Amino acid sequence: MIRHVVMWKLKEVADGRGRMENAALIKSRLETLPALIPEILRLEVEVDVLAERRDRGDACWRWKFSRSK
């Protein structure tokens, strides 16, 4: 099993949307991946998880997936 954690910082405005609107859009798109990739065992997507530490990031996703055989 592999665990992968990604955190990222978003621009205040991108593609005409605010930071939190883009974070919500990313979250909704990422949450479709388990239906498309059977190796993903678990996916957690959170936004604004580090509000008190904005220098570290705006959003985070964690996933576990099985190794290919």
Phi, psi and omega per residue, in radians:
M1 nan 2.472 3.121
I2 -2.061 2.390 3.041
R3 -1.990 2.302 -3.087
H4 -2.217 2.264 3.129
V5 -2.172 2.281 3.127
V6 -2.284 2.335 3.057
M7 -2.206 2.526 3.122
W8 -2.569 2.786 3.131
K9 -1.947 2.314 -3.111
L10 -1.810 2.657 3.039
K11 -1.210 2.697 3.121
E12 -1.043 -0.687 3.107
V13 -2.408 2.285 3.062
A14 -2.620 2.418 -3.121
D15 0.948 0.565 3.095
G16 1.350 0.122 3.141
R17 -2.101 2.671 3.091
G18 -1.322 2.933 -3.092
R19 -0.955 -0.859 -3.080
M20 -1.256 -0.573 3.078
E21 -1.138 -0.743 3.087
N22 -1.158 -0.659 3.100
A23 -1.080 -0.740 3.121
A24 -1.136 -0.659 3.105
L25 -1.146 -0.779 3.090
I26 -1.056 -0.783 -3.140
K27 -1.014 -0.840 -3.097
S28 -1.125 -0.635 3.127
R29 -1.254 -0.732 3.131
L30 -1.111 -0.616 -3.101
E31 -1.190 -0.181 3.066
T32 -1.470 -0.233 -3.034
L33 -1.097 -0.699 -3.133
P34 -1.006 -0.552 3.107
A35 -1.253 -0.395 -3.108
L36 -1.703 -0.447 -3.064
I37 -2.160 1.721 -3.043
P38 -1.091 -0.387 3.136
E39 -1.230 -0.298 3.100
I40 -1.293 2.007 -3.132
L41 -1.520 -0.585 -3.105
R42 -2.711 2.430 3.120
L43 -2.371 2.259 3.057
E44 -2.191 2.231 3.100
V45 -2.189 2.217 3.130
E46 -2.259 2.543 3.069
V47 -2.082 2.622 3.128
D48 0.979 0.642 -3.099
V49 -1.336 -0.290 -3.093
L50 -2.118 0.780 -3.087
A51 -0.970 -0.617 -3.122
E52 -1.370 -0.252 3.130
R53 -2.244 1.050 -3.054
R54 -0.973 -0.417 -3.138
D55 -1.192 -0.314 -3.112
R56 -1.631 -0.340 3.095
G57 2.607 2.880 -3.128
D58 -1.835 -0.442 -3.036
A59 -2.575 2.810 -3.087
C60 -2.587 2.472 2.940
W61 -2.307 2.482 3.137
R62 -2.238 2.346 3.072
W63 -2.499 2.655 3.057
K64 -2.082 2.367 3.054
F65 -2.520 2.711 -3.096
S66 -1.401 2.683 3.074
R67 -1.286 2.568 3.036
S68 -1.269 2.489 3.129
K69 -1.737 nan nan
